[in-house]
Amino acid sequence: MKPLVGCTIYIEPHDSCYVVKEKHYEDLRDRLDHGETGWIELESVHGDGRLLCRLEHIGHLFHATKLWADERDLYDRQCKLTGEEV
């Protein structure tokens, strides 16, 4: 499966993660850097709806750019050819 371009958010108290549209990354990073709290609504990268979460529950963000996704896809294919585990 090809890696997704977007913003992966890790929700700490529930030990879960979600991938939302890439456009949310900068806004989320700024809000978290400024210590904002409260609810935020984010669009799913899959186009199947929205995610409602509390800013204070976001433990980590990962910005999966197109370059990262392409490099990860290449790495995954190389591992398959050599029989290495990803």
C-alpha positions in Angstrom: 0.0 0.0 0.0 1.4 3.4 -1.0 2.1 5.7 2.0 -0.4 8.5 2.5 0.4 12.2 2.1 -1.0 14.1 5.0 -0.7 14.9 8.6 -0.6 12.0 11.0 -1.8 12.9 14.5 -1.2 10.7 17.5 -3.8 10.9 20.2 -2.1 10.1 23.6 -4.8 9.1 26.0 -6.4 6.7 23.5 -3.1 5.4 22.0 -4.5 5.9 18.4 -3.5 7.8 15.3 -5.3 9.4 12.4 -4.2 10.8 9.0 -5.8 14.1 8.1 -5.3 16.3 5.1 -1.9 17.8 4.8 -3.3 21.4 4.9 -3.9 20.9 8.7 -0.3 20.4 9.6 0.9 24.0 9.9 -2.3 25.2 11.7 -2.1 22.3 14.2 1.6 22.8 14.8 1.1 26.5 15.5 -1.9 25.9 17.8 0.0 23.2 19.8 3.2 25.4 20.0 1.0 28.2 21.5 -0.6 25.8 24.0 -4.1 26.1 22.7 -6.8 23.8 24.0 -10.3 22.8 23.0 -11.9 20.9 20.2 -10.9 21.0 16.5 -12.5 19.5 13.5 -10.1 18.0 10.8 -10.8 16.5 7.4 -9.8 12.9 6.9 -7.2 12.2 4.2 -9.4 9.4 2.9 -12.2 11.8 2.1 -14.6 9.8 4.3 -15.5 12.4 6.8 -14.1 14.5 9.6 -12.3 13.9 12.9 -13.2 15.8 16.0 -10.5 15.8 18.6 -9.2 17.8 21.6 -6.0 19.7 20.9 -4.6 18.8 24.4 -4.9 15.1 23.5 -2.6 15.4 20.5 0.7 14.0 21.6 2.6 14.1 18.3 2.3 15.3 14.7 4.0 13.8 11.6 4.0 15.7 8.3 4.0 13.1 5.6 4.9 15.1 2.5 4.7 13.8 -1.1 8.5 13.5 -1.1 8.4 11.4 2.1 5.7 9.2 0.7 7.6 8.6 -2.5 10.8 7.8 -0.7 9.0 5.5 1.7 7.3 3.7 -1.2 10.7 3.2 -2.9 12.1 1.8 0.3 9.2 -0.6 0.8 9.6 -1.9 -2.8 13.3 -2.4 -2.3 12.7 -4.3 0.9 10.3 -6.6 -0.9 12.8 -7.3 -3.6 15.6 -8.1 -1.1 13.2 -10.0 1.3 13.9 -7.6 4.2 11.1 -6.8 6.7 9.9 -3.2 6.6 
